[in-house]
């Protein structure tokens, strides 16, 4: 199997310096939402026809994007105004913003409790600005703020264990917050490489996949933190996505601009696909086995099918 390039999608030109950030797929509408940080907007792509649809504006410094298919909701983290936005996935007819901590970034969601965890990048010069917020989505309010030991990166929710996991860049570790009592860190797993960054979860096998700035990828037990395997990557990674159906991992690497494709079992690299320098963001459409690489230099999305 390999990633086959099928088309490119032109996206709006950048209005200022910057590019793209997190991406999330909405299964029901077959749409992909990408944070176009340079435009303070989210661009929306039709995954069936592989075309640009429209942009959602007024999201200053948008970084994180997350979709809940269970609740038909889309969330964004807006780093420049310290808010998260909430709107329905079936149409952005009503948008709500909730104030959170400093420089929100990663997002994870518990659909059963309707709780959104927001991980903040913070500001090193501001004391105790490395925090997590817990937002009650129904009541549109922050209900908890949790101090963590360093700058956060990606976050995921493990419904089987009722736990949020969050990557911490320094000290390099993954922290866990119990959804039942989301007011404190309940455990932490040390990571033996600098800068845990991208994070994804294999729900069936209860494995976490952690891509680190040190050029390493780890597979570890989501309950104990035991490392199953590790692998060297082509460069400094950002996003990692698991294709559970094919048991493959896609890791975006901005320099030199590639996607490393690895087997989830054992982390053997099967291929490296060239994208564009600076393309550190990818999206994954599980329903169609498509990978979207977002190219900041040419403001396009390159579309690949795994076959």
Secondary structure, DSSP 8 states (H G I E B T S, - for coil): --EEEEEEEE----SSS-----EEEETTTTEEEEEEGGGTEEEEEETTTTEEEEEE---TTEEEEEEETTTTEEEEEETTTTEEEEEETT--S-EEEEE-SSSEEEEEEETTTTEEEEEE---TTSTT--EEEEEETTTTEEEEEEE-SS-EEEEEEETTTTEEEEEETTTTEEEEEESTTTTSEEEEEE-SSS-EEEEEEETTTTEEEEEETTTEEEEEETTT--EEEEEE-SS-EEEEEEETTTTEEEEEETTTTEEEEEETTT--EEEEEE--TT--EEEEETTTTEEEEEETTTTEEEEEEE-
